[in-house]
Amino acid sequence: MAAREVAVWTVIQARLESKRLPSKVLIDIVGLPLLSRVVQRAELIGYPVCLAIPEGDDELVQRC
C-alpha cells in the first residue's frame, strides 16, 4: 500500500471589521502592515500560506 500524501497549508484569517480596533491588520509595525508581518513569519514554517478574507474586502487585498 502506498503512503498517502497529506497537503498541509498555513491558513491566516484576516478582516478589517473590528469593534475594539478597526483595521487592526493594516496597522503599521515598523514600516509594514501587521498582516504582512504575520504572513512573513508564517512563510518561515515552510508550508504554503493562504489568506482567508471576507468577500468585498478590497482595501485589504490592495494594501497587502
PyMOL commands that set and color helices and strands:
alter all, ss='L'
color gray80, all
select helices_A, chain A and resi 24-26+34-43+58-63
alter helices_A, ss='H'
color red, helices_A
select strands_A, chain A and resi 10-13+28-29+32-33+49-52
alter strands_A, ss='S'
color yellow, strands_A
deselect
rebuild
show_as cartoon
